[in-house]
Amino acid sequence: MTDRRIIFIGKKPLHAYVRAVVKAMEDGDREVQLVARGATISRAVDVAEVCRRRNGHIAQGLPGTVNIETLSCESEEVEGENGMRTVSVLRIDLQGVGEVPASQEE
């Protein structure tokens, strides 16, 4: 099993996570895993779709094709204020195929 760069999805704006994926792939990590818990799951799905479709200015820095390799949905027990609680976890594995476009920064 290859090591993937793991990006934990939180409450930052969508473009911050898309930029993290772009940066990881520019650095040579063509396999990236997005991990989200609870309420941030929908944001992780949005990040994966923006990357897959290469929508927006930031996502243009991704390789020619970004595939969603696997989706994993599970539950984790975490310590809360009122004892243990169960939280849903979504893991999305992305794989970049092709060349990363040259940077257009001036």
C-alpha positions as CSV (number, residue, x, y, z in Angstrom):
1,M,0.0,0.0,0.0
2,T,1.4,3.4,-1.0
3,D,1.5,6.3,1.4
4,R,-1.0,8.9,0.6
5,R,-0.9,12.6,1.6
6,I,-3.9,13.0,4.0
7,I,-5.8,16.2,4.1
8,F,-8.3,16.6,6.9
9,I,-11.3,18.7,6.0
10,G,-12.6,21.2,8.5
11,K,-14.4,24.5,8.5
12,K,-12.1,26.5,6.3
13,P,-13.4,27.8,2.9
14,L,-13.6,25.2,0.1
15,H,-10.8,26.8,-2.0
16,A,-8.4,26.3,0.9
17,Y,-8.7,22.5,0.6
18,V,-8.7,22.6,-3.2
19,R,-5.4,24.5,-3.0
20,A,-4.0,21.9,-0.5
21,V,-4.8,19.2,-3.1
22,V,-3.2,21.2,-5.9
23,K,-0.1,21.8,-3.7
24,A,0.2,18.1,-2.8
25,M,0.1,17.1,-6.4
26,E,2.5,19.8,-7.5
27,D,4.9,18.4,-4.8
28,G,4.7,15.0,-6.5
29,D,2.1,13.3,-4.3
30,R,-0.3,12.0,-7.0
31,E,-2.4,10.1,-4.4
32,V,-4.3,12.2,-1.8
33,Q,-6.8,11.2,0.8
34,L,-9.5,13.6,2.0
35,V,-10.8,12.8,5.5
36,A,-13.9,14.4,7.0
37,R,-16.0,13.8,10.1
38,G,-19.6,14.7,10.8
39,A,-20.8,18.0,9.4
40,T,-17.7,18.5,7.2
41,I,-18.5,15.5,5.1
42,S,-20.4,17.6,2.5
43,R,-17.4,19.9,2.2
44,A,-15.1,17.0,1.5
45,V,-17.5,15.8,-1.3
46,D,-17.5,19.3,-2.7
47,V,-13.6,19.4,-2.7
48,A,-13.4,16.1,-4.4
49,E,-15.9,17.1,-7.1
50,V,-14.2,20.5,-7.8
51,C,-10.9,18.6,-8.1
52,R,-12.3,15.9,-10.3
53,R,-14.0,18.4,-12.6
54,R,-11.1,20.9,-12.4
55,N,-13.6,23.7,-11.8
56,G,-12.3,27.2,-10.9
57,H,-9.0,29.0,-11.2
58,I,-7.2,27.2,-8.4
59,A,-8.1,23.7,-9.7
60,Q,-6.5,24.4,-13.1
61,G,-3.2,23.6,-11.4
62,L,-4.2,19.9,-11.1
63,P,-3.1,17.1,-13.4
64,G,-5.0,16.5,-16.6
65,T,-7.3,13.9,-14.9
66,V,-8.2,13.5,-11.2
67,N,-9.9,10.3,-10.4
68,I,-11.9,9.3,-7.3
69,E,-10.3,6.0,-6.5
70,T,-12.2,4.8,-3.4
71,L,-14.8,6.1,-1.0
72,S,-14.9,4.7,2.5
73,C,-17.7,5.5,5.0
74,E,-17.2,4.4,8.6
75,S,-17.9,5.4,12.2
76,E,-15.5,6.4,15.0
77,E,-16.0,6.6,18.7
78,V,-14.8,9.9,20.1
79,E,-14.7,11.3,23.6
80,G,-17.3,14.0,24.0
81,E,-18.5,16.2,26.9
82,N,-21.1,13.6,27.8
83,G,-19.0,10.5,27.3
84,M,-18.3,8.6,24.1
85,R,-20.2,9.4,20.9
86,T,-20.2,8.0,17.4
87,V,-19.1,10.2,14.5
88,S,-19.4,9.4,10.8
89,V,-16.1,9.5,8.9
90,L,-15.7,9.7,5.1
91,R,-12.4,9.0,3.4
92,I,-12.0,9.9,-0.3
93,D,-8.9,8.8,-2.2
94,L,-8.0,11.0,-5.2
95,Q,-5.5,10.1,-7.8
96,G,-4.0,12.6,-10.3
97,V,-3.1,11.2,-13.7
98,G,-1.1,13.2,-16.3
99,E,1.2,16.2,-16.1
100,V,0.7,19.1,-13.7
101,P,0.4,22.3,-15.8
102,A,3.3,24.8,-15.5
103,S,2.6,27.5,-12.9
104,Q,1.2,30.8,-14.3
105,E,2.4,33.0,-11.4
106,E,3.9,36.3,-12.3
